[in-house]
Structures are given as C-alpha cells and as structure tokens.
C-alpha cells in the first residue's frame, strides 16, 4: 500500500471512530436523562436504566472494529 492509500485509510478509520463516538454521546445523553428520571420515580428501575446506558456503547465498539479492519486491509 502506497503512502497516499495508507493516509486515506487512516482518515477513514478516524472518521469511523469519530462518528461512532458522536452518535454514542448523543444517544447516551438522551438515554441517561430518561434513566435518571425513571430512577427518581422508581428506584427499582436503576438496573434497567444501567442496561439501557450500556447499549449505545456497542456503537463505539463497532466503530473501533471497523477502524481496525480498515487499517489492516
């Protein structure tokens, strides 16, 4: 792979992780607010709120996997 192709692959990997991070941040902000509200009304909702907070984090893991695959192509 020549330097131009490698540079473009690294830019693509950075975009993959960056976009996944931004999307996760937006999702966790909304889910977190709802989870705190639900927990304030009913403390038994804490476990469900934590599970829902973890789900958007899988988007970042997927972005990292895509970036890893791009860099090793």
Secondary structure in CASP SS format (residue, H / E / C, confidence):
PFRMAT SS
TARGET T0000
AUTHOR 0000-0000-0000
METHOD secondary structure of the structure
MODEL  1
X C 1.00
X C 1.00
X H 1.00
X H 1.00
X H 1.00
X H 1.00
X H 1.00
X H 1.00
X H 1.00
X H 1.00
X H 1.00
X H 1.00
X H 1.00
X H 1.00
X H 1.00
X H 1.00
X H 1.00
X H 1.00
X H 1.00
X H 1.00
X H 1.00
X H 1.00
X H 1.00
X H 1.00
X H 1.00
X H 1.00
X H 1.00
X H 1.00
X H 1.00
X H 1.00
X H 1.00
X H 1.00
X H 1.00
X H 1.00
X H 1.00
X H 1.00
X H 1.00
X H 1.00
X H 1.00
X H 1.00
X H 1.00
X C 1.00
X H 1.00
X H 1.00
X H 1.00
X H 1.00
X H 1.00
X H 1.00
X H 1.00
X H 1.00
X H 1.00
X H 1.00
X H 1.00
X H 1.00
X H 1.00
X C 1.00
X H 1.00
X H 1.00
X H 1.00
X H 1.00
X H 1.00
X H 1.00
X H 1.00
X H 1.00
X H 1.00
X H 1.00
X H 1.00
X H 1.00
X H 1.00
X H 1.00
X H 1.00
X C 1.00
X C 1.00
END
